[in-house]
């Protein structure tokens, strides 16, 4: 049985073929609602008209520094409103935006800069010398946000003469798997605009929404909040997830209505919100990157009365795959939703054949949101982006496992690397982690598959008084024997990546 799920008309190339560029999303709202609040941080706020003007200044400054269409410009900054103006300014200049997390260590940064070969790298003026040395080594020129945003007559040279094709590259988003070095996903204007509009149709950001973004803007989940806010005419409030108390303060102060979260941020917000009056103004939590535990979802609903939770599944290589209806977990536990309008999701077996509903296989995605592959990596691109033998259209083989139900709802089952056999039983780390999170006192869990002679391992973060015996006995009540680790390690908290996900590399390293 063919289980391709088509939500809308496919192919939907016509829907993405109007020539819209990413910066047009900003300009449309700036023209329609120039005085509406666009972006705010601790230092102040800009209206949509001010943000658009600031981006024009950046474009003029970059062109004055010799940046040409197609050149890469790295933005290594935290969550601040200057980032938003710089991002749009880079695109307005016809260049390619390369957002990088400022926490990226010099060792990794050197490799990324060598790969991207940027013309300009925008840095915080307080950036450390090893980072500046890495920039100099790659031949790029360093610039500060203040230098590119200084409007002292630069606008007289004009900034809108450069209008690339919708098929020109808009951004490189660097992402890494569990064992690989960062690789740049190539995203054209057409692909980014299609993905942003398709997500916006599902989430429905509104002009009266205040979107609190604590996720790094270098993380595509955080970055697309800029675009979703522009499409919806919403106000964006930027804060930093590494300072959770300040994040909750900003949520309360600005009466945020939409909050994108990953599990670590959601859990922190729930614990902090319980200490005061429940914030009743939040209407929507969105989640992707890593699934929320059922207990966390319930804590969000109870700590933020009137809010709904929307589960999503995405991968940088196509941005978003599925978006669920609000609170879908109440009727379809574990569902991450249906395919975006104009796209397809299939589950294939090891020979590339569609599997029937309920059977687990590789998640394969088709549609105009499928990005253009990896920068400077043709072999990897050919492995992940392959033509559909029936139509010849390129599909993304995600490397993730999942299943579909009869109605086209997708259920994520983990990475291919997360699947393994133990005592003759096939299993995946997500189901072990889900069971651990159901054990009272467990706040976070990471299962590490057998590797390099080591057996299945479990690491959890728990409340005071949680014992290894309580965790193992809890798992024995929830899982078949082969899926229960022999023991577990209890930490005060699990290490996190800069994007707020559990840092499995660090846990694997500690295990050795």
C-alpha positions as CSV (number, residue, x, y, z in Angstrom):
1,X,0.0,0.0,0.0
2,X,1.3,3.4,-0.9
3,X,1.4,5.6,2.2
4,X,2.5,8.9,0.6
5,X,0.6,11.6,2.4
6,X,-0.3,14.6,0.3
7,X,-1.6,17.6,2.1
8,X,-2.6,19.8,-0.7
9,X,-1.7,19.8,-4.4
10,X,1.7,18.3,-5.2
11,X,3.8,19.3,-6.9
12,X,3.2,22.7,-5.4
13,X,6.0,24.5,-7.3
14,X,3.4,27.0,-8.6
15,X,2.8,28.1,-5.0
16,X,6.5,28.9,-4.6
17,X,7.0,30.3,-8.1
18,X,6.0,33.9,-7.7
19,X,9.6,35.1,-7.4
20,X,9.2,36.2,-3.8
21,X,12.5,36.7,-2.0
22,X,13.0,36.3,1.7
23,X,13.4,40.1,2.3
24,X,10.1,40.6,0.5
25,X,8.4,39.1,3.6
26,X,9.8,41.9,5.7
27,X,9.1,44.6,3.2
28,X,5.4,43.6,2.7
29,X,4.7,44.0,6.4
30,X,6.8,47.2,6.6
31,X,4.7,48.7,3.9
32,X,1.4,47.5,5.3
33,X,2.1,48.2,9.0
34,X,5.2,50.4,9.2
35,X,4.7,51.5,12.8
36,X,3.9,48.1,14.2
37,X,6.5,46.6,16.6
38,X,8.9,44.3,14.8
39,X,11.6,43.2,17.1
40,X,12.7,44.0,20.7
41,X,15.6,43.0,22.9
42,X,17.0,44.2,26.2
43,X,18.4,47.3,24.4
44,X,15.3,48.6,22.8
45,X,12.8,48.0,20.0
46,X,12.3,48.7,16.2
47,X,9.1,49.0,14.2
48,X,8.8,47.2,10.9
49,X,9.7,50.4,9.1
50,X,12.8,50.9,11.2
51,X,13.9,47.3,10.8
52,X,13.5,47.6,7.0
53,X,15.5,50.8,7.0
54,X,18.2,49.3,9.1
55,X,18.5,46.4,6.8
56,X,18.9,48.8,3.8
57,X,21.8,50.5,5.7
58,X,23.5,47.1,6.2
59,X,23.1,46.2,2.5
60,X,24.7,49.5,1.5
61,X,27.5,49.1,4.0
62,X,28.2,45.5,2.7
63,X,28.2,46.6,-0.9
64,X,30.6,49.4,0.1
65,X,32.9,46.8,1.5
66,X,33.0,44.9,-1.8
67,X,30.4,42.2,-0.9
68,X,29.0,40.9,-4.2
69,X,25.9,38.7,-4.9
70,X,26.6,35.2,-3.9
71,X,29.3,36.1,-1.4
72,X,28.9,34.5,2.1
73,X,28.5,36.7,5.1
74,X,28.8,35.0,8.5
75,X,26.7,36.3,11.4
76,X,28.2,35.1,14.7
77,X,26.0,36.9,17.2
78,X,23.7,36.1,20.0
79,X,19.9,36.9,20.2
80,X,19.9,40.7,19.6
81,X,17.8,42.9,17.3
82,X,20.9,43.8,15.3
83,X,21.1,40.2,14.1
84,X,17.7,40.6,12.5
85,X,18.7,43.8,10.6
86,X,22.0,42.2,9.6
87,X,20.3,39.0,8.3
88,X,17.8,40.9,6.1
89,X,20.6,43.3,5.1
90,X,22.8,40.5,3.9
91,X,20.0,39.1,1.7
92,X,19.1,42.6,0.5
93,X,22.7,42.9,-0.8
94,X,22.2,39.6,-2.8
95,X,24.7,37.8,-0.5
96,X,24.3,34.6,1.4
97,X,23.6,34.7,5.2
98,X,25.5,32.2,7.3
99,X,24.3,32.3,10.9
100,X,26.7,30.7,13.4
101,X,26.2,30.3,17.2
102,X,28.7,32.5,19.1
103,X,29.3,29.5,21.4
104,X,30.9,27.6,18.5
105,X,34.4,26.8,19.7
106,X,37.4,28.0,17.6
107,X,38.4,24.5,16.7
108,X,35.0,23.8,15.0
109,X,34.7,27.4,13.8
110,X,37.9,27.2,11.8
111,X,36.5,24.2,9.8
112,X,33.2,26.0,9.2
113,X,34.9,29.2,8.0
114,X,37.2,27.2,5.7
115,X,34.1,25.5,4.2
116,X,31.9,28.6,3.8
117,X,34.8,30.9,2.7
118,X,33.0,34.0,3.8
119,X,33.9,37.5,2.6
120,X,32.8,39.2,5.8
121,X,32.3,37.8,9.3
122,X,30.2,39.9,11.7
123,X,31.4,39.6,15.3
124,X,30.6,41.0,18.7
125,X,33.3,43.7,19.4
126,X,34.2,41.8,22.6
127,X,34.9,38.5,20.7
128,X,38.0,36.7,22.0
129,X,41.4,36.7,20.1
130,X,41.2,32.9,19.1
131,X,38.0,33.7,17.2
132,X,39.5,36.7,15.5
133,X,42.5,34.6,14.5
134,X,40.2,32.0,12.9
135,X,38.5,34.8,10.9
136,X,41.8,36.2,9.7
137,X,43.1,32.7,8.8
138,X,40.1,32.1,6.4
139,X,40.8,35.4,4.6
140,X,37.6,37.1,5.7
141,X,37.2,40.7,6.9
142,X,35.8,41.1,10.4
143,X,33.0,43.7,11.0
144,X,31.0,44.7,14.0
145,X,27.2,45.2,14.0
146,X,27.7,48.9,14.8
147,X,29.9,49.4,11.8
148,X,27.4,47.9,9.4
149,X,24.4,49.7,11.0
150,X,26.0,53.2,11.0
151,X,23.8,55.4,8.8
152,X,25.9,58.4,7.9
153,X,25.0,59.1,4.3
154,X,25.6,55.6,3.1
155,X,22.0,55.3,1.9
156,X,22.6,57.9,-0.9
157,X,24.3,55.1,-2.8
158,X,21.1,53.1,-3.0
159,X,20.6,49.5,-1.8
160,X,17.9,47.9,-3.8
161,X,19.6,47.5,-7.2
162,X,20.6,43.9,-6.3
163,X,17.7,41.6,-6.7
164,X,18.8,38.0,-7.1
165,X,16.7,35.2,-8.7
166,X,14.4,33.3,-6.3
167,X,16.6,30.3,-7.1
168,X,19.7,32.1,-5.8
169,X,21.1,30.8,-2.5
170,X,19.7,32.8,0.5
171,X,21.4,31.1,3.4
172,X,23.7,28.3,4.6
173,X,22.6,26.6,7.8
174,X,25.3,24.6,9.4
175,X,24.1,21.5,11.1
176,X,25.9,18.4,12.4
177,X,24.9,14.8,13.1
178,X,25.9,12.8,16.1
179,X,29.3,11.9,14.7
180,X,30.0,14.3,11.8
181,X,31.5,17.7,11.4
182,X,29.1,20.6,10.7
183,X,27.9,20.7,7.1
184,X,26.1,23.6,5.4
185,X,22.6,23.0,4.1
186,X,22.1,25.2,1.0
187,X,18.8,27.0,1.1
188,X,17.5,29.1,-1.8
189,X,15.1,32.0,-1.5
190,X,12.3,30.0,-3.2
191,X,12.8,27.1,-0.8
192,X,12.9,29.2,2.3
193,X,9.9,31.3,1.3
194,X,7.9,28.2,0.6
195,X,8.8,26.6,3.9
196,X,8.1,29.7,5.9
197,X,4.7,30.3,4.2
198,X,3.7,26.6,4.6
199,X,4.5,26.6,8.3
200,X,2.8,30.0,8.8
201,X,-0.4,28.6,7.3
202,X,-0.4,25.9,10.0
203,X,0.6,28.0,13.0
204,X,-1.2,31.1,12.2
205,X,0.9,33.8,13.8
206,X,-1.2,37.0,14.1
207,X,-0.6,40.8,14.1
208,X,-1.5,40.8,17.9
209,X,1.0,38.0,18.7
210,X,4.2,38.6,20.7
211,X,6.6,35.8,19.8
212,X,9.2,35.1,22.5
213,X,12.4,33.7,20.9
214,X,14.9,32.3,23.4
215,X,16.3,29.7,20.9
216,X,19.5,30.7,19.2
217,X,18.9,32.5,15.9
218,X,21.7,30.3,14.4
219,X,19.4,27.4,15.0
220,X,16.9,27.2,12.1
221,X,14.0,26.8,14.6
222,X,15.0,30.2,16.1
223,X,15.9,31.8,12.7
224,X,12.5,31.0,11.1
225,X,10.7,32.9,13.9
226,X,11.9,36.1,12.1
227,X,10.1,35.0,9.0
228,X,7.0,33.7,10.7
229,X,6.7,36.9,12.6
230,X,7.1,39.0,9.4
231,X,4.5,36.9,7.6
232,X,2.1,37.3,10.5
233,X,2.9,40.9,11.3
234,X,3.8,39.8,14.8
235,X,6.2,41.3,17.3
236,X,9.4,39.4,18.1
237,X,11.0,39.5,21.5
238,X,14.5,38.2,21.7
239,X,16.0,36.7,24.8
240,X,18.6,34.1,25.7
241,X,17.7,30.5,26.9
242,X,20.9,30.4,28.8
243,X,19.4,32.9,31.2
244,X,16.0,31.2,32.1
245,X,15.0,33.7,34.8
246,X,15.4,36.6,32.3
247,X,13.5,34.6,29.7
248,X,10.5,34.2,32.0
249,X,10.7,37.9,33.0
250,X,10.6,38.9,29.3
251,X,7.7,36.5,28.8
252,X,5.7,38.1,31.6
253,X,6.8,41.7,30.9
254,X,5.9,41.7,27.2
255,X,2.9,39.4,27.6
256,X,4.2,36.8,25.1
257,X,1.5,34.8,23.3
258,X,3.7,32.4,21.3
259,X,6.7,30.6,22.7
260,X,8.8,28.1,20.6
261,X,10.5,25.6,22.9
262,X,12.7,22.6,23.1
263,X,12.4,20.2,26.1
264,X,15.1,21.9,28.3
265,X,13.6,25.4,27.8
266,X,10.0,24.1,28.4
267,X,11.0,22.4,31.7
268,X,12.8,25.5,33.0
269,X,9.8,27.7,32.1
270,X,7.4,25.3,33.9
271,X,9.5,25.3,37.1
272,X,9.9,29.0,37.1
273,X,6.3,29.8,36.2
274,X,5.1,27.8,39.2
275,X,6.6,30.3,41.6
276,X,4.3,33.2,40.7
277,X,0.9,34.0,39.1
278,X,0.4,31.6,36.1
279,X,0.9,33.6,32.9
280,X,-2.5,33.3,31.1
281,X,-1.5,35.3,28.0
282,X,0.5,32.5,26.3
283,X,-1.8,30.9,23.7
284,X,0.7,28.7,21.9
285,X,3.8,26.6,22.6
286,X,5.5,25.1,19.5
287,X,7.9,22.2,19.8
288,X,10.4,20.6,17.5
289,X,14.1,19.6,17.6
290,X,13.4,17.0,20.4
291,X,10.0,15.8,21.5
292,X,8.5,17.0,24.8
293,X,7.7,14.3,27.3
294,X,4.0,13.9,28.2
295,X,4.6,15.2,31.7
296,X,6.2,18.4,30.3
297,X,3.3,19.0,28.0
298,X,0.9,18.7,30.9
299,X,3.1,21.0,33.0
300,X,3.0,23.6,30.2
301,X,-0.8,23.5,30.1
302,X,-1.2,23.7,33.8
303,X,1.5,26.4,34.3
304,X,0.3,28.5,31.4
305,X,-3.5,28.3,31.5
306,X,-5.2,28.6,28.2
307,X,-2.2,27.6,26.2
308,X,-2.1,24.9,23.5
309,X,0.9,22.8,22.5
310,X,1.8,22.1,18.8
311,X,4.1,19.3,18.1
312,X,6.2,19.4,14.9
313,X,8.9,17.4,13.2
314,X,11.6,18.9,11.1
315,X,15.1,18.5,9.8
316,X,17.3,21.4,8.5
317,X,17.6,19.7,5.1
318,X,13.9,20.6,4.4
319,X,13.2,22.9,7.4
320,X,9.8,21.4,8.5
321,X,8.2,18.1,7.6
322,X,5.0,17.9,9.6
323,X,3.0,20.2,11.9
324,X,0.3,18.7,14.2
325,X,-3.0,20.2,15.3
326,X,-2.9,21.9,18.7
327,X,-2.9,19.4,21.6
328,X,-2.9,16.5,19.2
329,X,-1.4,14.3,21.9
330,X,-4.8,14.1,23.6
331,X,-6.2,12.1,20.7
332,X,-3.0,10.7,19.0
333,X,-0.2,10.4,21.6
334,X,3.2,10.7,19.9
335,X,1.9,12.2,16.7
336,X,4.0,15.0,15.2
337,X,1.3,15.9,12.7
338,X,0.7,15.7,9.0
339,X,2.8,16.8,6.0
340,X,2.8,20.5,5.1
341,X,0.5,21.6,2.4
342,X,2.0,20.9,-1.0
343,X,4.5,18.3,0.3
344,X,4.6,14.5,0.8
345,X,5.8,12.2,3.5
346,X,6.4,8.5,3.0
347,X,7.8,5.7,5.1
348,X,10.0,3.4,3.1
349,X,11.6,0.0,3.8
350,X,15.3,-0.9,3.3
351,X,14.6,-1.4,-0.5
352,X,12.9,1.9,-0.9
353,X,9.4,0.5,-1.0
354,X,6.5,2.3,0.7
355,X,5.4,0.6,3.9
356,X,1.7,0.4,5.0
357,X,0.4,2.3,8.0
358,X,1.8,1.2,11.3
359,X,5.1,-0.2,10.0
360,X,8.4,1.6,10.9
361,X,10.8,2.6,8.2
362,X,12.8,5.6,6.9
363,X,11.0,8.9,6.6
364,X,11.3,10.3,3.1
365,X,10.1,13.8,2.2
366,X,9.2,15.5,-1.1
367,X,8.2,19.0,-2.1
368,X,9.4,22.5,-2.8
369,X,10.8,22.8,0.8
370,X,13.4,20.2,0.1
371,X,16.6,22.2,0.1
372,X,19.4,22.0,-2.4
373,X,21.8,19.7,-0.6
374,X,25.1,20.3,1.2
375,X,27.7,23.0,0.5
376,X,30.9,21.5,-1.0
377,X,29.6,17.9,-0.3
378,X,28.4,16.4,-3.6
379,X,28.7,12.8,-2.3
380,X,26.7,13.4,0.8
381,X,24.2,15.3,-1.2
382,X,23.7,12.4,-3.6
383,X,23.2,10.0,-0.7
384,X,20.5,12.1,1.1
385,X,18.8,13.8,-1.9
386,X,17.7,11.1,-4.4
387,X,15.3,11.1,-7.3
388,X,11.9,9.4,-6.8
389,X,12.1,6.4,-9.1
390,X,8.4,7.0,-10.1
391,X,8.6,10.8,-10.9
392,X,12.2,11.7,-11.0
393,X,11.7,14.5,-8.5
394,X,14.3,14.8,-5.8
395,X,13.3,13.6,-2.3
396,X,15.0,13.9,1.0
397,X,16.0,10.7,2.7
398,X,16.0,12.0,6.3
399,X,17.9,9.2,8.0
400,X,15.1,9.1,10.6
401,X,12.7,6.3,11.4
402,X,9.0,6.7,11.9
403,X,5.6,5.4,11.0
404,X,2.3,6.8,9.5
405,X,-1.2,6.0,10.7
406,X,-4.2,5.6,8.4
407,X,-4.9,9.3,8.5
408,X,-1.4,10.4,7.5
409,X,-0.2,11.4,11.0
410,X,3.5,10.8,11.4
411,X,5.1,9.2,14.5
412,X,8.8,9.8,15.0
413,X,10.8,6.7,16.1
414,X,14.4,8.0,16.1
415,X,17.5,8.3,14.0
416,X,18.8,5.3,12.1
417,X,21.8,5.4,14.4
418,X,19.4,5.1,17.3
419,X,18.1,1.7,16.1
420,X,19.8,-1.4,17.4
421,X,19.3,-5.0,18.5
422,X,19.9,-6.2,22.0
423,X,19.3,-9.8,23.1
424,X,17.7,-10.4,19.7
425,X,15.1,-7.6,20.1
426,X,15.1,-4.5,17.8
427,X,14.6,-1.3,19.7
428,X,15.4,2.4,19.6
429,X,16.7,4.9,22.1
430,X,13.6,7.1,22.0
431,X,11.2,4.5,23.4
432,X,13.7,3.8,26.3
433,X,13.9,7.5,27.0
434,X,10.1,8.0,26.9
435,X,9.7,5.2,29.4
436,X,12.4,6.8,31.7
437,X,10.7,10.2,31.5
438,X,7.5,8.5,32.8
439,X,9.3,7.4,35.9
440,X,8.5,9.8,38.8
441,X,11.4,12.1,39.6
442,X,13.1,11.8,36.2
443,X,13.3,15.2,34.5
444,X,15.5,14.3,31.4
445,X,16.8,11.1,30.0
446,X,19.3,10.0,27.4
447,X,19.7,6.4,26.3
448,X,23.1,5.6,24.6
449,X,23.0,2.6,22.2
450,X,25.5,-0.3,22.5
451,X,28.7,0.8,20.9
452,X,32.5,0.1,21.1
453,X,32.0,-2.9,23.4
454,X,29.7,-0.9,25.8
455,X,26.2,-2.2,26.6
456,X,23.0,-0.1,26.5
457,X,23.5,2.9,28.8
458,X,21.0,5.3,30.4
459,X,21.8,8.7,31.9
460,X,19.1,10.7,33.6
461,X,18.7,14.0,35.4
462,X,16.4,13.8,38.4
463,X,14.9,15.3,41.4
464,X,16.7,15.1,44.8
465,X,16.4,11.6,46.2
466,X,16.0,9.8,42.9
467,X,17.9,6.5,43.0
468,X,19.3,4.2,40.3
469,X,17.2,1.4,41.7
470,X,14.0,3.5,41.4
471,X,14.7,4.3,37.8
472,X,15.5,0.7,36.8
473,X,12.5,-0.7,38.7
474,X,10.4,1.9,37.0
475,X,11.7,0.8,33.6
476,X,11.0,-2.8,34.4
477,X,7.4,-1.9,34.9
478,X,7.2,-0.1,31.5
479,X,9.5,-2.1,29.1
480,X,10.2,-5.6,28.1
481,X,13.4,-7.0,29.8
482,X,15.7,-6.7,26.8
483,X,15.0,-2.9,26.7
484,X,15.9,-2.3,30.3
485,X,19.5,-1.2,30.8
486,X,21.5,-2.9,33.5
487,X,22.0,0.3,35.3
488,X,21.8,4.1,34.9
489,X,23.8,7.2,35.9
490,X,22.0,10.1,37.7
491,X,23.2,13.6,37.1
492,X,22.0,17.0,38.4
493,X,21.4,18.0,34.8
494,X,22.3,16.6,31.4
495,X,24.7,18.5,29.2
496,X,23.1,20.5,26.4
497,X,24.2,21.7,23.0
498,X,23.9,25.5,22.2
499,X,20.5,24.7,20.6
500,X,19.2,23.3,23.9
501,X,19.2,19.6,22.9
502,X,20.9,16.9,25.0
503,X,24.6,16.8,24.1
504,X,24.9,13.1,23.3
505,X,28.5,13.5,22.1
506,X,29.5,14.7,25.6
507,X,27.7,11.8,27.2
508,X,29.3,9.3,24.9
509,X,32.7,10.8,25.6
510,X,32.2,10.6,29.4
511,X,31.2,6.9,29.0
512,X,34.6,6.2,27.7
